[in-house]
Amino acid sequence: MPWILLSGVKRAKPRPKDGTPGGSRMHIDPKEGHPDMDYAEHMATYKMFCKFTLWSVIIIAVIMALMAYFLT
C-alpha cells in the first residue's frame, strides 16, 4: 500500500544535460546578492556538502546492515 501514500507526490523534473537551469535546482542570481559573495565557491562548497552527506548515509546504512547480519 505504499503507492497509495506516494500517489500525490510530484516528482522533480530531471536536470537538463546542457547545464541550463531546470528541475528543482536552486537558481542563484549574483546580481541580486552581496558583491563580496563568491558564488562559485558557494556552489562548490554546497556540492561537496551534498556528496559528503550522500556518502555518510551510504556508509551508515552499510554499517547498520553489517551489524544486523553479524550481531543477531
VENMOFEN-V768359 format. One record per residue. RES is the residue in one letter. SS is DSSP state (H for helix, E for strand, C for the rest). BURIAL is I if it has 9 or more other C-alpha atoms within 8 Angstrom, else O. Layout:
res = {RES | RES}
ss = {SS | SS}
burial = {BURIAL | BURIAL}
This chain:
res = {M | P | W | I | L | L | S | G | V | K | R | A | K | P | R | P | K | D | G | T | P | G | G | S | R | M | H | I | D | P | K | E | G | H | P | D | M | D | Y | A | E | H | M | A | T | Y | K | M | F | C | K | F | T | L | W | S | V | I | I | I | A | V | I | M | A | L | M | A | Y | F | L | T}
ss = {C | H | H | H | H | H | C | C | C | C | C | C | C | C | C | C | C | C | C | C | C | C | C | C | C | C | C | C | C | H | H | H | C | C | C | C | C | C | H | H | H | H | H | H | H | H | H | H | H | H | H | H | H | H | H | H | H | H | H | H | H | H | H | H | H | H | H | H | H | H | C | C}
burial = {O | O | O | O | O | O | O | O | O | O | O | O | O | O | I | I | O | O | O | O | O | I | I | O | O | O | O | O | O | O | O | O | O | O | O | O | O | O | O | O | O | O | O | O | O | O | O | O | O | O | O | O | O | O | O | O | O | O | O | O | O | O | O | O | O | O | I | O | O | O | O | O}
